[in-house]
Amino acid sequence: MKVLDLQCRHHHIFEGWFASEGNFLAQLSQGQVECPVCGDASITKRLSAPRLNLVSARADAAVNQDAAKVAEPEQSLQSAWMALARHILANTDDVGDSFAEEARKIHYGETKQRGIRGRASRVQTDSLLDEGITVMSLPLPEALKSQMH
């Protein structure tokens, strides 16, 4: 099993597990590797070195601790974003391309009040806002919308 540090063009850092380097390259070329934070498929492999025990454990621990301090805020934000995205997916109904129509039905009391998500064009979104219907554009990673293995 090959564990790789990956990064999308928006600088989100994540880990990927692959059977081999060839498996990673094949999945990458087919557009099957995407950022779990933003869904970007423009992925690069970050430089990483194998762990070699050539220095004292104390010096190694200090280097690892410094690296963790630098990465911690970014990883914390990514974790919070992923938790929010999962919460939204778990607590809303996907109405797909019928989002604008369904939002109007809910707003005007034609159907029950509930959280929905889906797709709407910019024109549809502007029209909803003009009618006083609160909507928010929130791109959710495709990877979260399906079963993750």
C-alpha positions as a LaTeX table, in Angstrom:
\begin{tabular}{lrrr}
\hline
Residue & $x$ (\AA) & $y$ (\AA) & $z$ (\AA) \\
\hline
Met1 & 0.00 & 0.00 & 0.00 \\
Lys2 & 1.36 & 3.38 & $-1.01$ \\
Val3 & 0.35 & 6.40 & 1.09 \\
Leu4 & 0.89 & 9.68 & $-0.76$ \\
Asp5 & 0.66 & 13.28 & 0.34 \\
Leu6 & $-1.39$ & 15.08 & $-2.31$ \\
Gln7 & $-2.37$ & 18.68 & $-2.98$ \\
Cys8 & $-4.93$ & 20.35 & $-5.25$ \\
Arg9 & $-4.32$ & 23.62 & $-7.09$ \\
His10 & $-6.10$ & 25.45 & $-4.24$ \\
His11 & $-3.42$ & 24.19 & $-1.84$ \\
His12 & $-5.66$ & 21.78 & 0.08 \\
Ile13 & $-3.45$ & 19.00 & 1.38 \\
Phe14 & $-4.76$ & 15.48 & 1.80 \\
Glu15 & $-3.61$ & 11.89 & 1.92 \\
Gly16 & $-4.30$ & 9.22 & $-0.70$ \\
Trp17 & $-3.86$ & 5.47 & $-0.39$ \\
Phe18 & $-3.07$ & 3.49 & $-3.54$ \\
Ala19 & $-2.08$ & $-0.07$ & $-4.34$ \\
Ser20 & 1.03 & 1.18 & $-6.15$ \\
Glu21 & 2.58 & 4.21 & $-7.83$ \\
Gly22 & 1.22 & 2.92 & $-11.14$ \\
Asn23 & $-2.27$ & 2.67 & $-9.65$ \\
Phe24 & $-2.05$ & 6.29 & $-8.49$ \\
Leu25 & $-0.88$ & 7.48 & $-11.91$ \\
Ala26 & $-3.65$ & 5.52 & $-13.68$ \\
Gln27 & $-6.35$ & 6.94 & $-11.42$ \\
Leu28 & $-4.91$ & 10.44 & $-11.76$ \\
Ser29 & $-4.86$ & 10.27 & $-15.58$ \\
Gln30 & $-8.50$ & 9.11 & $-15.60$ \\
Gly31 & $-9.59$ & 12.02 & $-13.38$ \\
Gln32 & $-10.52$ & 9.69 & $-10.52$ \\
Val33 & $-8.43$ & 11.48 & $-7.90$ \\
Glu34 & $-10.00$ & 14.63 & $-6.54$ \\
Cys35 & $-9.61$ & 16.91 & $-3.56$ \\
Pro36 & $-12.01$ & 15.89 & $-0.77$ \\
Val37 & $-12.32$ & 19.55 & 0.28 \\
Cys38 & $-13.16$ & 21.30 & $-3.00$ \\
Gly39 & $-13.54$ & 18.51 & $-5.57$ \\
Asp40 & $-10.67$ & 19.81 & $-7.73$ \\
Ala41 & $-9.20$ & 17.10 & $-9.98$ \\
Ser42 & $-5.97$ & 19.00 & $-10.64$ \\
Ile43 & $-3.86$ & 17.04 & $-8.16$ \\
Thr44 & $-0.13$ & 16.96 & $-7.61$ \\
Lys45 & 1.94 & 14.68 & $-5.43$ \\
Arg46 & 3.78 & 16.51 & $-2.68$ \\
Leu47 & 7.39 & 15.79 & $-1.96$ \\
Ser48 & 7.83 & 13.39 & 0.88 \\
Ala49 & 10.80 & 11.43 & 2.10 \\
Pro50 & 10.85 & 7.96 & 3.56 \\
Arg51 & 11.43 & 7.87 & 7.27 \\
Leu52 & 15.08 & 7.16 & 7.94 \\
Asn53 & 16.40 & 6.76 & 11.45 \\
Leu54 & 19.71 & 8.54 & 10.85 \\
Val55 & 19.37 & 11.23 & 13.53 \\
Ser56 & 18.58 & 11.06 & 17.17 \\
Ala57 & 15.00 & 10.47 & 18.21 \\
Arg58 & 14.98 & 13.82 & 20.04 \\
Ala59 & 15.99 & 15.83 & 16.95 \\
Asp60 & 13.51 & 13.87 & 14.83 \\
Ala61 & 10.70 & 14.59 & 17.32 \\
Ala62 & 11.53 & 18.31 & 17.31 \\
Val63 & 11.39 & 18.48 & 13.51 \\
Asn64 & 8.08 & 16.59 & 13.44 \\
Gln65 & 6.65 & 18.85 & 16.15 \\
Asp66 & 7.62 & 22.01 & 14.23 \\
Ala67 & 6.10 & 20.65 & 11.01 \\
Ala68 & 2.89 & 19.77 & 12.86 \\
Lys69 & 2.59 & 23.33 & 14.24 \\
Val70 & 2.84 & 24.79 & 10.74 \\
Ala71 & 0.30 & 22.38 & 9.20 \\
Glu72 & $-2.15$ & 22.42 & 12.14 \\
Pro73 & $-4.23$ & 25.56 & 11.31 \\
Glu74 & $-4.72$ & 24.54 & 7.66 \\
Gln75 & $-5.65$ & 20.97 & 8.59 \\
Ser76 & $-8.00$ & 22.24 & 11.29 \\
Leu77 & $-9.82$ & 24.44 & 8.76 \\
Gln78 & $-10.02$ & 21.58 & 6.27 \\
Ser79 & $-11.40$ & 19.27 & 8.95 \\
Ala80 & $-14.01$ & 21.83 & 9.95 \\
Trp81 & $-15.02$ & 22.33 & 6.30 \\
Met82 & $-15.36$ & 18.57 & 5.77 \\
Ala83 & $-17.46$ & 18.22 & 8.93 \\
Leu84 & $-19.73$ & 21.05 & 7.77 \\
Ala85 & $-20.10$ & 19.54 & 4.30 \\
Arg86 & $-20.97$ & 16.12 & 5.76 \\
His87 & $-23.51$ & 17.74 & 8.08 \\
Ile88 & $-25.17$ & 19.57 & 5.18 \\
Leu89 & $-25.33$ & 16.38 & 3.09 \\
Ala90 & $-26.79$ & 14.39 & 5.98 \\
Asn91 & $-29.42$ & 16.98 & 6.87 \\
Thr92 & $-30.73$ & 18.22 & 3.51 \\
Asp93 & $-32.63$ & 16.73 & 0.59 \\
Asp94 & $-30.95$ & 16.77 & $-2.82$ \\
Val95 & $-33.51$ & 18.19 & $-5.27$ \\
Gly96 & $-31.01$ & 18.41 & $-8.14$ \\
Asp97 & $-31.91$ & 20.76 & $-10.98$ \\
Ser98 & $-35.32$ & 21.48 & $-9.40$ \\
Phe99 & $-33.72$ & 23.60 & $-6.69$ \\
Ala100 & $-35.26$ & 26.97 & $-7.68$ \\
Glu101 & $-38.74$ & 25.47 & $-8.12$ \\
Glu102 & $-38.57$ & 23.57 & $-4.83$ \\
Ala103 & $-37.21$ & 26.59 & $-2.92$ \\
Arg104 & $-40.19$ & 28.64 & $-4.14$ \\
Lys105 & $-42.66$ & 25.93 & $-3.08$ \\
Ile106 & $-41.16$ & 25.88 & 0.40 \\
His107 & $-41.02$ & 29.69 & 0.64 \\
Tyr108 & $-44.66$ & 30.10 & $-0.39$ \\
Gly109 & $-45.90$ & 27.26 & 1.85 \\
Glu110 & $-46.86$ & 24.90 & $-0.99$ \\
Thr111 & $-44.73$ & 22.11 & 0.47 \\
Lys112 & $-43.28$ & 21.30 & 3.89 \\
Gln113 & $-40.39$ & 23.33 & 5.31 \\
Arg114 & $-37.08$ & 21.46 & 5.05 \\
Gly115 & $-33.46$ & 21.94 & 4.15 \\
Ile116 & $-32.71$ & 21.38 & 0.49 \\
Arg117 & $-29.69$ & 21.46 & $-1.77$ \\
Gly118 & $-29.34$ & 21.26 & $-5.53$ \\
Arg119 & $-28.25$ & 23.19 & $-8.59$ \\
Ala120 & $-29.44$ & 26.57 & $-9.82$ \\
Ser121 & $-28.12$ & 28.90 & $-12.47$ \\
Arg122 & $-26.92$ & 32.39 & $-11.57$ \\
Val123 & $-30.11$ & 33.83 & $-13.11$ \\
Gln124 & $-32.28$ & 31.48 & $-11.02$ \\
Thr125 & $-30.33$ & 32.33 & $-7.88$ \\
Asp126 & $-30.68$ & 36.08 & $-8.49$ \\
Ser127 & $-34.41$ & 35.64 & $-9.11$ \\
Leu128 & $-34.82$ & 33.74 & $-5.82$ \\
Leu129 & $-32.95$ & 36.45 & $-3.93$ \\
Asp130 & $-35.13$ & 39.15 & $-5.58$ \\
Glu131 & $-38.20$ & 37.29 & $-4.27$ \\
Gly132 & $-36.77$ & 37.36 & $-0.74$ \\
Ile133 & $-35.84$ & 33.67 & $-0.72$ \\
Thr134 & $-32.54$ & 33.18 & 1.08 \\
Val135 & $-30.14$ & 30.94 & $-0.81$ \\
Met136 & $-26.43$ & 30.36 & $-0.62$ \\
Ser137 & $-24.01$ & 28.93 & $-3.13$ \\
Leu138 & $-21.94$ & 26.23 & $-1.50$ \\
Pro139 & $-19.93$ & 23.88 & $-3.72$ \\
Leu140 & $-19.76$ & 20.45 & $-2.13$ \\
Pro141 & $-17.11$ & 17.91 & $-3.12$ \\
Glu142 & $-18.52$ & 15.13 & $-5.32$ \\
Ala143 & $-16.54$ & 12.58 & $-3.29$ \\
Leu144 & $-18.69$ & 13.30 & $-0.23$ \\
Lys145 & $-21.91$ & 12.77 & $-2.18$ \\
Ser146 & $-21.15$ & 9.08 & $-2.71$ \\
Gln147 & $-20.00$ & 6.24 & $-0.51$ \\
Met148 & $-16.37$ & 6.65 & 0.45 \\
His149 & $-14.22$ & 3.55 & 0.81 \\
\hline
\end{tabular}
